[in-house]
Amino acid sequence: MQFSAVLPIENPEVQRRHFPGAWRRLCSDCAGITAVEFALMAPVFLTLFFGVIELGRAAYTQGVVTFAAEEATRYAVVNYSISEEEVRDLTEDCLLGVKRSRINAIVVTGPVNPADNTRTISVEVSYNFEFLMPFLPDDTVTISGNSRGFLIPPPLGAAPVVTGSPIGCGR
C-alpha cells in the first residue's frame, strides 16, 4: 500500500508503520466536528429562515393591497355620490405599511347605468413588490388586488348621505 502523502517522517519504513495509526487517530478524533456541521448546515437554515421572512412580507403586502381595494369599494357602496378620485385617494390611504413609490396603479371605474341609475364600482390596485434578500429574484413581482361593488342610489328623501371616516384606513 503506497501513499503519496508527504509526512514529516523521512524514513519510508517508519512512515508505513505509523500512518495507519495516525489515520485511525484522525478518524476517531471528534474535535471541531460541531464547527464543521455548523458550516455545512448554517447556509441551509439561514436560507430557509430568510425565505420565510420574505414569504411573510409578500403575504402581508398581498393582504394590504386586497384590503385597500375592498375598503374603498365598501365605502363607495354606502356613498353613492362619491367620485372616482375620492375612491382612489381612499384606496391610497388604506395602503398601510407599503411604499407609496411602488404603487403601480390604482384604477377606479364607476360607470352609471342611465336606464336605472345604478352604478357598478370596481377598484383595482397593482403594487410592485421587491424582495430584500439577495438570493431571491432581482425583478419586482406585481401584487394586485381588486374589488367590485354595486351601488343603488337612495330614493329621494331617504337616508342622508353617509359622512365620516372609513374604518381601518387611518383617515
N, C-alpha and C positions, 0 to 999 in steps of 0.2 A: 504494500500500500504506500504509494508515493504522494506526498502533499507538496504543493508548490508554495505554500505559505512560508514566509521568512520569519523565523523565530529568533530571539536573541541568542539562542544556544547555537554555537558554530559546529559542534560535532554532530553529524547526521545520525549516528547511533544513539546518542543521548536524546536527540530530537525525536526520533521514532518512539523511544521508550517513554518520554514524558508527555508527548502530545495527546494520547488517548486520555490520560488522567486530567490534563488541562481542559480537554473538550468536555469531559464529564463534569468537571467543576463549573465550567462556563454554562453548561446546560442546566445544572441544578441550582445555579445562583439566581435568586429572585429579587435582588436589589435593583430598584429602578423600574420594575415591571409596571407599577402603578402609573408612573410618568409616561411610559410607552403606551399603555392602554388609554390614558387620557389624551395623548397626542393623536391617537387613531380615532377616538370617538368624539372628541370635542367639536370638530367641524360638523359632524352629523347632527349632534344635539343643538348646536348654535343655529344651524340652518333651519332645523325644524322649529326652534323657538322663535326666530325672527320671521319665519314663514307664517306662523300662527298670528303673530302681531300684524303682519301685512294683510292677512286674510280678515282679521278683525277690523282693521281700518277700512278695507273695501266694503265689508258688510255694513259698517256704520254709515259710510258715505251713501250706500245704496238706500239705507233706511231714511236718511235725512232728505235725499232727493225725492223719494217717493212721498214722504210726509209733507214736504213743501208743496208738491203738486196737489195732494189730497186736501190739505188745509186751505189752500187758495180756492179750490173748487167748492169746498164746503161753505166757505164764507160768501162766495159768489152766488151760491144757490139760495141763500136766505136774503141776499141783497140784489134784487133783480136789476136795479138801476146802476149797478157798479160798472165802471168802464174797464176795458181790457187793460189799459195802462195801470189802473189801480190793482187789478189782479196780478199783473206782472210784478209790481212793486211789492205786493204782499208775499208773493212767491219768493222773491229775492230776500225779503226779511226773514222768511222761515228757513232759509238755508243756513242753519246754525252749525258752526264748527268746521266749515269748509272755506277754502279760499275763494273770494269773490272773483279773482282774476282768472280762475279756471272754469268759470261758468261758460259753457259753450253757447247755450241758447235757452231762452225761456219763451216758448211760443204759446200764446193765448189766443184762442179763436172763440168767438161767441156770436155767431150769426143769429139774427132774429127771423123766425118764420113769419112772413107777413100774413099768412092765412089765419093763424090762430094766435099770433103774437107771443108764441113760446120761444124759448131760447135754449140752445144747447151750448154749453161751455166746455171747452177742452183745454187743459193745461198740460204742456209737455216741457220737461226740464232735461237738459243734457249737460253733463259735467265731465270734464277731462280729469280723470284720476291718475295720479303719478305715484309709482312705487318709490319708496325711500331706500330700500336695500339694494346694494349693487349687484347681487346675483340674480335679481328678478329682471324682467324685460325693461329696457330703457324707454320704450314707447309709452305713451299715455293710453289708458283704457277708458273708453267712453261709457259712463254710467248714466242711465236715463230712467226717468220715472214719469208716469202720466196718469191723468185722472180726467173723468168726464162727469158732467152733471147736467141735469135737465131742469131748466128754470121755467116756472109758470108765473106769469105776472099776477100780483094780488088784485082781487076785484076792487072796483072803485069804492072808496070809503071804507076799505077793510083795515087791517092792522097797519100801524105806521111803519115807516122804513126802519129797519134794524140798524142801530148805531152801536158803537163800542169797538173794542179791540178784539181781534180774533184770538182764539185760545191757543196758547203754546208757542207763539212766534215772537214774543218779546216786543211786540208793537203796542 
